[in-house]
Amino acid sequence: ASFYQRTEHICIHSQGFILQHYINHIMVRLSLAAASLAALFVVSPAAAFAPNMQQSSAVRSISPLGVTTTTLSETATSFDLDSYLASKKGPIENALEASIVSVGPQTEKICESMLYSLMAGGKRIRPVLCLAAAEMFCGTEEQAMPTAVALEMIHTMSLIHDDLPSMDNDDLRRGKPTNHVVYGEDVAILAGDALLSTSFEHVARNTKNVTPDRILDVICRLGKSVGHVGLAGGQVMDLQCEAKGDATLEELRWIHTHKTATLLEVAVASGAILGGATPEEVAACEKYALDIGLAFQVADDILDVTASTEDLGKTAAKDLVADKTTYVKLLGLDGAKAEAKRLVDEAKEALAPFGDRAAPLIGIADYIIERKN
């Protein structure tokens, strides 16, 4: 109001018609600009969530899972997640390939098996999360890359072992025959073991320009993530619930908190630690990662019943055929979609204090439930 009062004052006391006309013109342009901005950025709650209604793609989008999410790369931040992921892919792939080197003919077979699964493609979400978290606290790619590689080694180990006949008994992973199909169960088991042990060595040997206490903290977290309160414990609980043919929602959350979310939590927390974050900042990152880790599993359960084998790169509807307890089985398809959205919303809220610095992590949270495989 004061702006218009001042403008009127100028007009009243101006001696020339030209000055008054010019000021009126400016006021009209400002009003139009304000209206345009309001139309661009303001979306009512009803409009944002109403089904089958057209709305600005700059604010909301419908994911392949049928979950309405904010697409960060299209918002006012102008953050381009696709470009960010592409910028990380090359350095990550190069670092992964360089991490396993045979020292002679005696180790060629085991190294070949390790690299077969390590370099089989994939989203590389865990390495990217680690690098993004480090950068959020002004850390560098050089500081975080050894841990990023170690995380993918551990994840690959879990996939090799998960696919074994004694576990999930799958013969397809990332669109390729699983490790035990190509190299046999014996070599596959040993390749997984070698990837796990090499991951810790890789962090200890190759992390530069980070204080020893922070490196040790990272190694301890990595170790815990695969132990009895991590991947191994979650997998055992999963097998037990599968054997009894039923599981409660509480049991399912425990399984996937430890089997799936823990490694994502370590990825983000480790990146933050390497970047110099305080304990309070690390805790906020852990909250974010735990939520997206659970959302990741909910999304997997949804994709199992909605996507094709070609899209997934692994056998579709496998959990459904096996009558395995999933979020879709316990909550229904719509309930699982709502749970995925709730978890992603909570995850993004945890990073609110970091503002635009968290843009890559916010974008990845949305991607978790927008992905097709």
C-alpha positions in Angstrom: 0.0 0.0 0.0 2.8 2.4 0.9 4.3 1.8 -2.6 1.1 3.0 -4.3 0.8 5.9 -1.9 4.3 7.1 -2.7 3.6 6.7 -6.4 0.4 8.7 -6.2 2.3 11.4 -4.4 4.8 11.6 -7.2 2.1 11.8 -9.8 0.2 14.5 -8.0 3.3 16.7 -7.7 4.7 15.9 -11.1 4.4 18.8 -13.6 4.6 16.6 -16.7 2.0 14.2 -18.2 4.8 12.1 -19.5 6.2 11.3 -16.0 2.7 10.3 -14.8 2.0 8.1 -17.8 5.4 6.4 -17.4 4.8 5.6 -13.7 1.3 4.2 -14.5 2.9 2.0 -17.1 5.4 0.7 -14.6 2.6 -0.1 -12.1 0.6 -2.1 -14.6 3.7 -4.1 -15.6 4.5 -4.8 -11.9 0.9 -6.0 -11.3 1.1 -8.3 -14.3 4.4 -9.7 -13.2 3.1 -10.4 -9.7 0.1 -12.1 -11.1 2.2 -14.3 -13.4 4.5 -15.3 -10.5 1.5 -16.2 -8.3 0.1 -18.4 -11.1 3.4 -20.1 -11.5 4.2 -20.9 -7.9 1.0 -21.0 -6.0 -1.0 -24.3 -6.2 -3.8 -25.0 -3.8 -3.7 -28.3 -1.8 -6.8 -29.4 -3.6 -5.4 -28.8 -7.0 -2.1 -30.3 -6.2 -3.6 -33.7 -5.2 -6.8 -33.9 -7.2 -6.8 -36.9 -9.6 -7.3 -36.4 -13.4 -6.9 -32.6 -13.2 -4.4 -30.7 -15.3 -1.8 -28.8 -13.4 1.5 -27.2 -13.9 4.2 -29.8 -14.6 6.6 -27.4 -12.9 5.0 -28.2 -9.6 3.6 -31.7 -9.5 4.0 -34.9 -11.6 2.6 -38.4 -11.6 5.3 -41.1 -11.2 5.2 -44.5 -12.9 4.2 -45.9 -9.5 1.1 -43.6 -9.6 2.4 -41.5 -6.7 2.1 -37.7 -7.0 5.4 -36.1 -6.3 7.3 -32.8 -6.7 9.7 -33.0 -9.6 12.7 -31.0 -8.3 14.3 -30.5 -11.7 11.2 -28.7 -12.9 10.7 -26.4 -9.9 11.8 -22.8 -9.3 15.2 -24.0 -8.0 16.0 -25.0 -11.7 17.9 -28.0 -10.3 18.4 -30.6 -13.1 18.6 -34.0 -11.5 19.1 -35.8 -14.7 22.2 -33.7 -15.5 23.5 -34.1 -12.0 23.2 -37.9 -12.1 24.8 -37.9 -15.6 27.7 -35.8 -14.2 28.4 -38.4 -11.5 28.0 -41.5 -13.6 31.3 -41.3 -15.5 33.5 -40.7 -12.4 31.6 -43.4 -10.4 31.9 -46.0 -13.2 35.6 -45.2 -13.7 36.3 -45.5 -10.0 34.4 -48.8 -9.7 36.2 -50.4 -12.6 39.6 -49.3 -11.3 38.9 -50.7 -7.8 39.3 -54.4 -8.7 42.6 -55.3 -10.4 43.9 -58.9 -10.8 47.5 -59.3 -9.7 48.1 -62.4 -11.9 46.5 -65.4 -13.5 45.7 -66.9 -10.1 43.2 -64.1 -9.3 41.8 -63.6 -12.8 38.7 -65.7 -12.2 37.7 -64.2 -8.9 38.3 -60.6 -10.1 36.3 -61.4 -13.3 33.4 -62.6 -11.2 33.6 -59.6 -8.9 33.7 -57.1 -11.8 30.9 -59.0 -13.7 28.4 -58.0 -11.0 30.0 -54.7 -9.9 30.0 -53.3 -13.5 26.6 -54.8 -14.5 25.0 -51.3 -14.5 22.4 -50.1 -12.1 21.3 -46.8 -10.8 24.3 -46.2 -8.5 22.0 -44.5 -6.0 24.2 -45.3 -3.0 27.4 -43.7 -4.4 25.5 -40.7 -5.7 23.9 -40.2 -2.3 27.3 -40.3 -0.6 28.8 -37.8 -3.0 25.8 -35.5 -2.8 25.8 -35.5 1.0 29.5 -34.7 1.1 29.0 -31.8 -1.3 26.2 -30.5 0.8 28.7 -29.8 3.5 31.4 -28.5 1.2 33.2 -31.8 0.9 34.8 -32.9 -2.4 34.2 -35.8 -4.8 37.8 -36.9 -4.2 37.2 -37.2 -0.4 34.0 -39.2 -0.8 34.6 -41.4 -3.8 36.4 -44.2 -2.0 33.4 -44.6 0.3 31.1 -44.3 -2.6 32.9 -47.2 -4.3 32.8 -49.2 -1.1 29.0 -48.7 -0.8 28.5 -50.1 -4.3 30.8 -53.1 -3.5 28.7 -53.9 -0.4 25.4 -53.5 -2.3 26.7 -55.7 -5.2 27.8 -58.4 -2.6 24.2 -58.3 -1.2 22.7 -58.8 -4.7 25.0 -61.7 -5.5 24.1 -63.5 -2.3 20.5 -62.5 -2.5 20.2 -64.2 -5.9 21.6 -67.5 -4.7 19.4 -70.7 -4.8 19.5 -70.8 -1.0 18.1 -67.2 -0.8 15.8 -65.7 -3.5 16.9 -68.2 -6.2 16.9 -65.7 -9.1 18.6 -66.1 -12.4 18.2 -62.6 -13.7 19.7 -59.4 -12.4 19.9 -56.0 -14.2 18.9 -57.8 -17.4 21.8 -60.2 -17.2 22.2 -63.8 -15.9 23.0 -63.7 -12.2 26.6 -64.3 -10.9 26.0 -67.9 -9.8 24.4 -68.7 -13.2 27.6 -67.6 -15.0 30.3 -68.6 -12.5 28.7 -71.2 -10.3 27.5 -70.9 -6.7 30.9 -71.5 -5.2 32.7 -68.7 -7.1 29.6 -66.4 -6.7 29.7 -66.7 -2.9 33.4 -66.1 -2.8 33.1 -63.1 -5.2 30.6 -61.6 -2.8 32.8 -62.2 0.2 35.8 -60.6 -1.6 33.7 -57.5 -2.5 32.7 -57.1 1.1 36.2 -57.3 2.5 37.7 -55.2 -0.3 35.2 -52.4 0.5 36.7 -51.7 3.9 40.3 -51.8 2.6 39.3 -49.4 -0.2 38.1 -46.8 2.2 41.1 -47.1 4.5 43.6 -47.1 1.8 42.3 -44.5 -0.6 40.5 -41.8 1.4 42.5 -38.6 1.3 42.3 -35.2 3.0 39.9 -36.4 5.7 40.9 -36.7 9.4 41.5 -40.3 10.7 38.6 -40.1 13.2 36.1 -39.4 10.4 37.5 -42.2 8.2 37.3 -44.6 11.2 33.7 -43.5 11.8 32.8 -44.3 8.2 34.4 -47.7 8.3 32.6 -48.6 11.6 29.3 -47.6 10.0 30.0 -49.6 6.9 30.8 -52.7 9.1 27.6 -52.3 11.2 25.5 -51.9 8.1 26.2 -55.5 7.0 26.1 -57.2 10.5 23.4 -58.6 12.7 21.6 -55.2 12.9 22.2 -54.6 9.2 21.9 -56.5 5.9 22.5 -59.9 7.5 20.0 -59.5 10.3 17.4 -58.1 7.9 17.9 -61.0 5.5 17.6 -63.6 8.3 14.4 -62.0 9.5 13.1 -62.0 5.9 13.8 -65.7 5.5 12.1 -66.5 8.9 9.0 -64.5 7.9 8.9 -66.1 4.5 9.2 -69.6 6.1 6.2 -69.0 8.4 4.3 -67.5 5.4 3.2 -64.3 7.1 4.5 -61.1 8.6 3.1 -58.1 10.3 3.6 -54.6 9.1 5.9 -54.0 12.1 8.0 -57.0 11.1 8.1 -55.9 7.5 9.4 -52.5 8.5 12.0 -54.0 10.7 13.2 -56.2 7.9 13.6 -53.4 5.4 14.9 -50.9 7.8 17.9 -53.2 8.3 18.0 -55.0 5.0 17.4 -52.1 2.6 17.4 -48.7 4.4 20.5 -49.2 6.5 23.0 -49.1 3.6 21.2 -46.0 2.2 21.4 -44.4 5.7 25.2 -45.1 5.8 25.6 -43.7 2.3 24.2 -40.3 3.3 25.7 -40.2 6.8 29.1 -41.2 5.6 29.1 -38.5 2.9 28.1 -35.9 5.5 30.8 -37.1 7.9 33.5 -36.9 5.1 32.2 -33.5 4.2 32.7 -32.2 7.7 29.1 -32.3 9.1 28.3 -31.9 12.8 26.7 -34.8 14.7 23.3 -32.9 14.6 23.6 -32.5 10.8 24.5 -36.2 10.4 21.4 -37.1 12.4 19.2 -35.1 10.1 20.8 -36.9 7.1 20.2 -40.2 8.8 16.5 -39.4 9.2 16.2 -38.5 5.5 18.0 -41.6 4.4 16.0 -44.0 6.6 12.8 -42.6 5.1 14.0 -42.9 1.5 15.3 -46.4 2.3 11.9 -47.6 3.3 10.3 -45.7 0.5 12.7 -47.5 -1.9 11.5 -50.9 -0.7 7.8 -49.9 -0.9 8.5 -48.7 -4.4 10.1 -52.1 -5.2 7.0 -53.9 -3.9 4.8 -51.7 -6.1 6.9 -52.3 -9.2 6.9 -56.0 -8.6 3.2 -56.1 -9.4 3.0 -53.2 -11.9 6.1 -53.4 -14.1 7.3 -55.9 -16.7 10.4 -58.1 -16.5 11.9 -56.1 -19.3 11.4 -52.8 -17.4 12.6 -54.2 -14.1 15.7 -56.1 -15.5 14.7 -59.0 -13.1 11.8 -61.4 -12.8 8.6 -59.5 -12.4 5.8 -60.6 -10.0 8.2 -62.9 -8.3 7.0 -61.9 -4.8 3.4 -62.1 -5.9 3.8 -65.6 -7.2 5.6 -66.7 -4.1 2.9 -65.1 -1.9 5.7 -63.2 -0.1 4.6 -60.6 2.5 5.1 -57.1 0.9 3.8 -53.6 1.5 1.3 -54.2 -1.4 0.0 -57.4 0.2 -0.4 -55.7 3.7 -1.6 -52.3 2.6 -3.0 -52.8 -0.8 -1.7 -51.0 -3.9 -3.2 -47.6 -3.1 -2.1 -47.9 0.5 1.5 -48.8 -0.5 1.5 -45.7 -2.8 0.3 -43.5 0.0 3.0 -45.0 2.3 5.7 -44.3 -0.3 4.6 -40.7 -0.6 4.4 -40.2 3.2 8.0 -41.5 3.6 9.4 -39.2 0.8 7.6 -36.2 2.3 9.1 -36.9 5.7 12.6 -37.4 4.1 12.4 -34.0 2.4 11.3 -32.3 5.6 14.3 -33.6 7.4 16.6 -31.7 5.0 14.6 -28.4 5.1 17.3 -26.7 7.3 19.9 -27.1 4.5 17.9 -25.2 1.9 19.1 -25.3 -1.7 22.3 -27.2 -0.7 20.0 -30.3 -0.4 18.7 -30.0 -3.9 20.3 -33.2 -5.2 19.2 -35.2 -2.2 15.6 -33.8 -2.5 15.6 -34.7 -6.2 16.8 -38.3 -5.4 14.0 -38.7 -2.9 11.4 -38.0 -5.6 13.3 -40.2 -8.0 13.0 -43.1 -5.6 9.3 -43.4 -6.2 9.3 -42.1 -9.8 11.7 -44.8 -11.2 10.6 -47.6 -13.5 13.0 -50.2 -12.2 
